[in-house]
């Protein structure tokens, strides 16, 4: 049997939450903002800022938090 590091329950929940937030941010947030008649620059800046924030949280979770696999 191989000794492959696995995520714990907190890591799995964190990954699901951040993955869902990333999907909603990219798939639905721009359309919602356009339906509210937001300007193009506002939509681009908001989606970009949210996406960068989520990737930063993923990186922090991978480097220091529950997404870090211990070997």
For each residue, the residues with C-beta under 8 A, 3 or more apart:
1:
2:
3: 71
4:
5: 69 70 71
6: 69
7: 11 12 15 66 67 69
8: 11 12 66
9: 12 13
10: 13 14 66
11: 7 8 14 15 61 65 66 67 68 69
12: 7 8 9 15 16
13: 9 10 16 17 66
14: 10 11 17 18 61 65 66 67
15: 7 11 12 18 19 61 67
16: 12 13 19 20
17: 13 14 20 21
18: 14 15 21 22 54 57 58 61
19: 15 16 22 23
20: 16 17 23 24
21: 17 18 24 25 54
22: 18 19 25 26 51 54 55 58
23: 19 20 26 27
24: 20 21 27 28 29
25: 21 22 28 29 47 50 51 54
26: 22 23 29 30 47 51
27: 23 24 31
28: 24 25 31 32
29: 24 25 26 32 33 46 47 50
30: 26 33 34 43 47
31: 27 28 34 35
32: 28 29 35 36
33: 29 30 36 38 42 43 46 47
34: 30 31 37 38 43
35: 31 32
36: 32 33
37: 34
38: 33 34 42 43 46
39: 42 43
40: 43 44
41: 44 45
42: 33 38 39 45 46
43: 30 33 34 38 39 40 46 47
44: 40 41 47 48
45: 41 42 48 49
46: 29 33 38 42 43 49 50
47: 25 26 29 30 33 43 44 50 51
48: 44 45 51 52
49: 45 46 52 53
50: 25 29 46 47 53 54
51: 22 25 26 47 48 54 55
52: 48 49 55 56
53: 49 50 56 57
54: 18 21 22 25 50 51 57 58
55: 22 51 52 58 59
56: 52 53 59 60
57: 18 53 54 60 61
58: 18 22 54 55 61 62 67
59: 55 56 62 63
60: 56 57 63 64 65
61: 11 14 15 18 57 58 64 65 66 67 68
62: 58 59 65 67 68
63: 59 60 68
64: 60 61 68
65: 11 14 60 61 62 68
66: 7 8 10 11 13 14 61
67: 7 11 14 15 58 61 62
68: 11 61 62 63 64 65
69: 5 6 7 11
70: 5
71: 3 5
